[in-house]
Amino acid sequence: EEDEDEEEEEEEEEEEEEEEEEEEEKEEEEANGHSEADQRRAVAEAEAEMAAKAEQMFALLKQADEMQRALAQLEAQEASGQDEPADDEAEEEAEEAPGLGLDDTQATLEEREGADDSDEAVLNRLQSLEEEKSRFEDMLKDSQKEHEDLLSRLDDMRSLMSAVGITEEDLENADM
């Protein structure tokens, strides 16, 4: 009878230990679920920020392309014998080009009328815009690469933490 009692006690102890382990696992899963949600939210925020920056860069690239077209039109008009576009044409081009107001175009026209080297100034401006475009493209590529690297490092870190048995909760408790 004593052996049977001991076996029953051992079985009860094992069942209690298993229940405790299951509870601990559930707690870990809940803790990891919350921290993973926070991490996902942070990743989503970073992606949204990158998308906004990319959109801004694309808008600048579009503006630079439109300015290149306008310059090509000016050069074509100059080559065909027209010294300057008509004022109506200049106003239309100013309205079509984002970021350039009518005042900017009128000021540019006045400068052109007053200076023979205005074509050179336009070419210099175009060159600076092309350099800026290139710089923004490089920044976008760098930003995208950095984002991919960070996501990869985050996944690697999670895998490593799981492999060693460290939970987010353990880290939070260690900080306190």
Secondary structure in CASP SS format (residue, H / E / C, confidence):
PFRMAT SS
TARGET T0000
AUTHOR 0000-0000-0000
METHOD secondary structure of the structure
MODEL  1
E C 1.00
E H 1.00
D H 1.00
E H 1.00
D H 1.00
E H 1.00
E H 1.00
E H 1.00
E H 1.00
E H 1.00
E H 1.00
E H 1.00
E H 1.00
E H 1.00
E H 1.00
E H 1.00
E H 1.00
E H 1.00
E H 1.00
E H 1.00
E H 1.00
E H 1.00
E H 1.00
E H 1.00
E H 1.00
K H 1.00
E H 1.00
E H 1.00
E H 1.00
E H 1.00
A H 1.00
N H 1.00
G H 1.00
H H 1.00
S H 1.00
E H 1.00
A H 1.00
D H 1.00
Q H 1.00
R H 1.00
R H 1.00
A H 1.00
V H 1.00
A H 1.00
E H 1.00
A H 1.00
E H 1.00
A H 1.00
E H 1.00
M H 1.00
A H 1.00
A H 1.00
K H 1.00
A H 1.00
E H 1.00
Q H 1.00
M H 1.00
F H 1.00
A H 1.00
L H 1.00
L H 1.00
K H 1.00
Q H 1.00
A H 1.00
D H 1.00
E H 1.00
M H 1.00
Q H 1.00
R H 1.00
A H 1.00
L H 1.00
A H 1.00
Q H 1.00
L H 1.00
E H 1.00
A H 1.00
Q H 1.00
E H 1.00
A H 1.00
S C 1.00
G C 1.00
Q C 1.00
D C 1.00
E C 1.00
P C 1.00
A C 1.00
D H 1.00
D H 1.00
E H 1.00
A H 1.00
E H 1.00
E H 1.00
E H 1.00
A H 1.00
E H 1.00
E H 1.00
A C 1.00
P C 1.00
G C 1.00
L C 1.00
G C 1.00
L H 1.00
D H 1.00
D H 1.00
T H 1.00
Q H 1.00
A H 1.00
T H 1.00
L H 1.00
E H 1.00
E H 1.00
R H 1.00
E H 1.00
G H 1.00
A C 1.00
D C 1.00
D C 1.00
S H 1.00
D H 1.00
E H 1.00
A H 1.00
V H 1.00
L H 1.00
N H 1.00
R H 1.00
L H 1.00
Q H 1.00
S H 1.00
L H 1.00
E H 1.00
E H 1.00
E H 1.00
K H 1.00
S H 1.00
R H 1.00
F H 1.00
E H 1.00
D H 1.00
M H 1.00
L H 1.00
K H 1.00
D H 1.00
S H 1.00
Q H 1.00
K H 1.00
E H 1.00
H H 1.00
E H 1.00
D H 1.00
L H 1.00
L H 1.00
S H 1.00
R H 1.00
L H 1.00
D H 1.00
D H 1.00
M H 1.00
R H 1.00
S H 1.00
L H 1.00
M H 1.00
S H 1.00
A H 1.00
V H 1.00
G C 1.00
I C 1.00
T C 1.00
E H 1.00
E H 1.00
D H 1.00
L H 1.00
E H 1.00
N H 1.00
A H 1.00
D H 1.00
M C 1.00
END
